[in-house]
């Protein structure tokens, strides 16, 4: 257990991405840019141990996966899809076209989605990204996901069918990001790449940004919790395990002004850790990236949480709503016992693609509006022009841009 100041001193020196991998990632991307499909197939064999004669999964195979999927799983995908779609439709920006100055919105033409496939299969990532692109009316939605010896999972393919994905390619890692950016014989370049991934994917996004748009450069997944004596210790324990099972690098933080509750939680974690699924992953995450933080009061707890600026924050206290205005920097905020972070991963409605590694201090979670561009329209009346022309001329004169000044003056 750490006091607040001890934690801050430790956490501020914590790096989430291994920059020593950057040169390797750059070389992979450059190889794909030059050698196209041949490079992709080479890396599929080298990194994923799969010989992919065909990079694209056929529409027939995607349809078949959907048709043959277990009924209960299919119903779950549909309910998640409908909730995500409904939420995104409510928050979608629309063009007003009112007044002399306004903004208009247009869908991005072609979007690439990275769907992880290393530690597990993630149909939820398809739902939490492709649904948003579909609501935005993106013209072409492309999914890349790592190949597997027994094929890409039926659940992922069914989610692609449900969300209107146009193409699915079995290629992962940095090489897939390069393919989406530069294009190959099989894969056309896209305008923007979204979706979570490992360090290689994150560093590849960092390398190609500028040649293509990206959603974020993601670090390890995170959950920070504020709890008090009313929190249910077993539930909190499994919230921690749920986050930790994503990856050995997953980070979990529990903050409280009650040291006894934190001690009880740690004992419960230690006892249950021995018997849980995915023990090898969870135990490494808990051992290296799990923090119990004792604070002086709940105001200090909110201060620490804002410093962490986590991907997910969960407040499980007697009256969690009272802290909403104090929490400024977080990807998504979950309030109370019946809004665990895991429900947000699958079905709540907002996307689970969220800022990590303190980037919530200046960015936000993925939404339908990230799949659209906007531009302003300026259409001044003669009377408005006359009211502002002199000031514009004066500013042009100050900047010694005489042709700017004349362009305005000549219209008097």
C-alpha positions in Angstrom: 0.0 0.0 0.0 1.3 3.5 -0.9 0.5 6.9 0.4 -0.7 9.4 -2.2 2.7 11.2 -2.5 4.7 8.0 -2.7 2.4 6.8 -5.5 2.8 10.0 -7.5 6.6 9.9 -7.3 6.6 6.3 -8.4 3.9 6.7 -11.1 5.4 9.8 -12.8 8.5 7.8 -13.7 6.6 4.9 -15.2 6.9 4.4 -19.0 4.3 2.3 -20.8 5.8 1.9 -24.3 9.2 0.3 -25.0 10.8 2.8 -27.3 13.6 0.4 -28.1 11.1 -1.4 -30.3 10.6 1.6 -32.5 13.4 0.9 -35.0 12.1 -2.7 -35.5 8.6 -1.3 -36.1 10.0 1.3 -38.5 11.8 -1.4 -40.5 8.7 -3.6 -40.7 6.6 -0.7 -41.9 9.2 0.3 -44.5 9.4 -3.4 -45.7 5.6 -3.5 -46.2 5.7 -0.2 -48.1 8.2 -1.6 -50.5 7.3 -5.3 -50.8 3.5 -5.3 -50.1 1.7 -8.6 -49.9 5.0 -10.6 -49.9 6.1 -8.8 -46.7 2.7 -9.4 -45.1 2.8 -13.1 -45.8 6.4 -13.3 -44.5 5.5 -11.7 -41.2 2.4 -13.8 -40.8 4.6 -16.9 -41.0 7.4 -15.4 -38.8 5.3 -13.8 -36.0 2.0 -15.7 -36.1 3.3 -19.0 -37.6 0.5 -19.1 -40.1 1.0 -19.6 -43.9 -1.6 -17.4 -45.4 -1.9 -18.0 -49.2 -4.9 -15.6 -49.2 -4.8 -12.5 -47.1 -8.5 -11.6 -47.4 -11.3 -13.7 -45.8 -14.0 -14.2 -48.4 -17.5 -12.7 -47.9 -18.9 -16.3 -48.1 -16.8 -17.3 -45.1 -17.9 -14.2 -43.2 -21.5 -15.0 -44.0 -21.1 -18.6 -43.0 -19.6 -17.6 -39.7 -22.6 -15.5 -39.0 -25.1 -18.2 -40.1 -23.5 -20.9 -38.0 -22.9 -18.9 -34.8 -24.4 -20.2 -31.6 -27.8 -18.6 -31.1 -27.1 -17.2 -27.6 -23.8 -15.6 -28.8 -25.6 -14.1 -31.9 -28.3 -12.6 -29.7 -25.6 -11.1 -27.4 -23.9 -9.6 -30.4 -27.1 -8.1 -31.7 -28.1 -6.6 -28.3 -24.6 -5.0 -28.0 -24.8 -3.8 -31.5 -28.2 -2.2 -31.0 -27.2 -0.4 -27.8 -24.0 0.9 -29.3 -25.8 2.0 -32.5 -28.5 3.8 -30.5 -26.1 5.6 -28.3 -23.9 6.7 -31.2 -26.9 8.0 -33.2 -27.8 10.2 -30.2 -24.4 11.9 -30.0 -23.7 12.2 -33.8 -23.0 15.7 -34.9 -25.1 17.2 -37.7 -24.7 20.1 -40.0 -26.8 23.1 -38.9 -26.4 25.3 -42.0 -27.7 28.3 -40.1 -26.2 31.8 -40.0 -23.4 33.3 -42.0 -20.7 30.9 -40.5 -21.3 27.3 -39.6 -19.8 23.8 -39.8 -20.7 20.9 -42.0 -19.8 17.2 -41.5 -18.9 14.4 -43.9 -18.1 10.8 -43.3 -14.5 9.7 -43.9 -14.4 7.6 -47.1 -12.3 4.6 -46.0 -11.4 3.5 -42.5 -9.2 0.7 -41.2 -9.9 -1.1 -37.9 -7.4 -3.1 -36.0 -8.9 -6.0 -34.0 -6.5 -7.7 -31.6 -6.1 -11.4 -31.7 -3.1 -12.3 -29.6 -4.3 -13.1 -26.0 -8.0 -13.6 -26.9 -10.6 -13.1 -29.6 -12.3 -9.7 -29.5 -15.7 -9.5 -31.4 -16.5 -6.6 -29.0 -13.8 -4.5 -30.6 -15.5 -4.9 -34.0 -18.8 -3.8 -32.4 -17.2 -0.9 -30.6 -15.5 0.5 -33.7 -17.2 -0.7 -36.9 -20.7 0.2 -35.6 -19.5 3.8 -35.1 -18.1 3.9 -38.6 -21.4 2.5 -39.9 -23.5 5.1 -38.1 -21.2 7.8 -39.5 -21.9 6.4 -43.0 -18.3 5.6 -43.8 -18.2 4.3 -47.4 -15.7 1.5 -46.9 -14.9 -0.2 -43.6 -11.8 -2.6 -43.4 -10.8 -4.9 -40.6 -7.3 -6.3 -40.0 -6.8 -9.0 -37.4 -3.9 -11.4 -36.7 -4.1 -14.8 -38.5 -4.6 -18.0 -36.5 -3.8 -21.6 -37.3 -7.5 -22.5 -36.9 -8.7 -19.4 -38.7 -10.1 -16.1 -37.4 -12.8 -16.7 -34.9 -16.4 -17.1 -36.0 -17.5 -14.5 -33.4 -15.2 -11.8 -34.9 -16.3 -12.6 -38.4 -20.0 -12.6 -37.4 -19.5 -9.2 -35.8 -17.9 -8.0 -39.0 -21.0 -9.2 -40.9 -23.4 -7.5 -38.4 -21.6 -4.1 -38.6 -21.3 -4.0 -42.4 -17.6 -4.4 -42.7 -16.6 -4.5 -46.3 -13.3 -6.4 -46.1 -11.5 -8.5 -43.5 -7.8 -9.3 -43.8 -5.9 -11.8 -41.7 -2.8 -9.8 -40.9 -1.8 -8.2 -37.6 0.9 -6.3 -35.8 2.9 -3.4 -37.1 2.8 -4.9 -40.6 -1.0 -4.5 -40.8 -0.8 -0.8 -39.8 1.7 -0.3 -42.6 -0.5 -2.1 -45.1 -3.5 0.1 -44.2 -1.3 3.2 -44.5 0.6 2.5 -47.7 -1.5 -0.1 -49.4 -0.4 -3.4 -51.0 -1.5 -5.4 -54.0 -4.5 -6.7 -51.9 -5.1 -4.0 -49.3 -6.0 -0.5 -50.4 -4.8 2.4 -48.2 -7.2 4.0 -45.8 -7.8 7.5 -44.5 -7.8 6.7 -40.8 -6.9 3.7 -38.6 -8.6 3.0 -35.3 -8.6 0.2 -32.7 -6.5 -1.1 -29.8 -3.4 -3.2 -30.1 -0.1 -4.2 -28.5 3.1 -2.1 -28.4 4.0 -3.0 -31.9 0.7 -1.7 -33.2 0.9 1.5 -31.0 4.4 2.3 -32.2 3.5 1.6 -35.8 0.6 4.1 -35.5 3.1 6.6 -34.1 5.4 6.0 -37.1 2.7 6.3 -39.8 0.8 9.2 -38.3 0.7 12.0 -40.8 0.5 9.7 -43.8 -2.8 8.4 -42.3 -5.1 9.5 -39.5 -5.2 7.5 -36.2 -7.4 7.4 -33.1 -4.6 7.3 -30.5 -1.2 5.8 -29.6 -2.5 3.4 -26.9 -0.6 2.1 -23.9 -1.6 -0.7 -21.6 -5.2 -0.9 -20.5 -6.0 0.7 -17.2 -8.6 0.8 -14.4 -8.6 3.2 -11.5 -11.1 2.8 -8.7 -12.2 4.9 -5.8 -13.9 2.9 -3.1 -15.1 3.3 0.5 -16.5 1.0 3.2 -19.7 0.4 1.3 -18.0 -1.3 -1.7 -18.4 -5.0 -2.1 -14.9 -6.5 -1.7 -15.6 -9.6 -3.9 -17.0 -7.5 -6.7 -14.0 -5.1 -6.5 -11.7 -8.1 -6.6 -13.2 -9.4 -9.8 -13.2 -5.9 -11.3 -9.4 -5.9 -10.7 -9.0 -9.4 -12.2 -11.2 -8.5 -15.2 -8.8 -5.7 -16.0 -5.7 -7.6 -15.3 -6.6 -10.6 -17.5 -6.3 -8.4 -20.7 -2.6 -8.4 -20.6 0.4 -8.8 -18.3 1.0 -5.0 -18.7 -2.6 -4.1 -17.6 -2.6 -1.5 -14.8 -5.0 -1.4 -11.9 -5.3 1.3 -9.2 -7.5 1.3 -6.1 -7.8 4.5 -4.1 -9.4 5.0 -0.7 -9.3 7.0 2.5 -9.9 3.8 4.4 -6.7 1.8 4.9 -8.6 -1.2 6.4 -10.7 -1.6 3.2 -7.6 -1.6 1.1 -6.0 -4.2 3.3 -9.1 -6.4 3.1 -9.1 -6.0 -0.6 -5.5 -7.1 -0.9 -6.1 -10.2 1.2 -9.1 -11.1 -0.9 -7.1 -10.7 -4.1 -4.3 -12.9 -2.7 -6.8 -15.6 -1.7 -8.8 -15.7 -4.9 -5.8 -15.3 -7.3 -4.8 -18.9 -6.8 -7.9 -20.3 -8.3 -8.9 -17.9 -11.2 -8.8 -18.5 -14.9 -6.0 -16.9 -16.9 -3.9 -17.0 -13.8 -0.5 -16.6 -15.5 -1.6 -13.3 -17.1 -3.5 -11.9 -14.1 -0.8 -12.7 -11.6 1.9 -10.9 -13.6 -0.3 -7.9 -14.0 -1.1 -7.8 -10.3 2.5 -8.4 -9.2 4.0 -5.6 -11.4 1.2 -3.1 -12.2 -1.3 -3.1 -9.3 -1.4 -0.2 -6.9 -3.3 0.3 -3.6 -3.3 4.0 -2.7 -4.3 5.5 0.7 -5.4 9.1 0.6 -6.4 11.6 3.3 -9.9 12.2 2.0 -12.1 11.8 -1.0 -11.1 15.1 -2.5 -7.5 13.8 -2.5 -8.8 10.6 -4.1 -10.2 12.6 -7.0 -7.0 14.5 -7.3 -5.0 11.3 -7.6 -7.4 9.9 -10.1 -7.1 13.0 -12.3 -3.3 12.6 -12.1 -3.6 9.0 -13.3 -6.0 10.2 -16.0 -7.0 6.5 -16.6 -8.7 4.8 -19.5 -11.4 3.6 -17.1 -12.4 5.0 -13.7 -14.9 3.3 -11.4 -16.3 5.0 -8.3 -17.9 2.5 -5.9 -18.9 4.6 -2.9 -22.0 5.4 -1.0 -22.9 8.3 -3.2 -20.7 8.1 -6.4 -22.6 10.8 -8.3 -21.3 13.5 -6.0 -17.8 13.1 -7.5 -18.8 13.5 -11.2 -17.8 17.2 -11.4 -14.5 16.5 -9.6 -13.4 13.9 -12.1 -12.0 15.8 -15.1 -9.6 13.4 -17.0 -10.7 9.9 -17.8 -11.7 7.9 -20.8 -14.9 6.6 -19.3 -16.4 7.0 -15.8 -18.4 4.1 -14.3 -20.6 4.9 -11.2 -21.8 2.4 -8.6 -22.1 -1.3 -8.1 -24.2 -2.0 -11.2 -21.9 -0.2 -13.7 -18.7 -2.3 -13.6 -16.1 -1.5 -16.2 -16.6 -5.0 -17.8 -20.2 -3.9 -18.8 -18.6 -1.0 -20.7 -16.4 -3.4 -22.5 -19.3 -5.1 -24.1 -22.8 -3.5 -24.1 -23.3 -0.2 -22.2 -23.2 1.9 -25.4 -20.1 4.2 -25.5 -17.1 2.7 -27.3 -14.5 0.9 -25.2 -11.7 2.3 -27.4 -10.5 4.9 -24.9 -7.4 7.0 -24.2 -4.6 5.4 -22.0 -1.3 6.4 -20.5 -2.6 9.8 -19.2 -3.7 10.9 -22.7 -7.2 11.4 -21.3 -5.8 14.8 -20.1 -6.1 16.0 -23.7 -8.1 13.4 -25.7 -11.3 11.4 -25.4 -12.8 8.0 -26.2 -13.7 7.0 -29.8 -17.1 8.1 -31.0 -19.1 8.2 -34.3 -17.8 11.8 -34.7 -14.2 10.5 -35.0 -15.3 8.9 -38.3 -16.4 12.2 -39.8 -14.6 15.3 -40.9 -15.9 18.8 -40.5 -15.2 22.1 -42.2 -16.5 25.6 -41.7 -18.6 27.5 -44.2 -18.3 31.3 -44.4 -21.1 33.1 -46.3 -21.1 36.8 -45.3 -23.8 39.2 -46.3 -22.9 42.6 -47.7 -23.8 44.4 -44.5 -21.7 42.0 -42.4 -18.8 42.5 -44.7 -19.0 46.2 -44.4 -19.0 45.9 -40.6 -15.8 43.9 -40.4 -13.8 44.8 -43.5 -11.9 47.7 -42.0 -10.7 45.6 -39.0 -9.6 42.8 -41.4 -7.7 45.4 -43.5 -6.1 46.8 -40.5 -4.8 43.4 -39.3 -3.5 42.6 -42.8 -1.6 45.9 -42.7 -0.1 45.1 -39.3 1.1 41.8 -40.8 2.5 43.6 -43.9 0.3 41.4 -46.2 -0.7 44.1 -48.6 -2.4 41.8 -51.1 -4.6 40.5 -48.3 -5.5 44.1 -47.5 -6.2 44.9 -51.2 -8.4 41.7 -51.6 -10.7 43.1 -48.9 -10.5 46.8 -49.8 -11.4 46.2 -53.5 -14.8 44.9 -52.4 -15.9 48.1 -50.7 
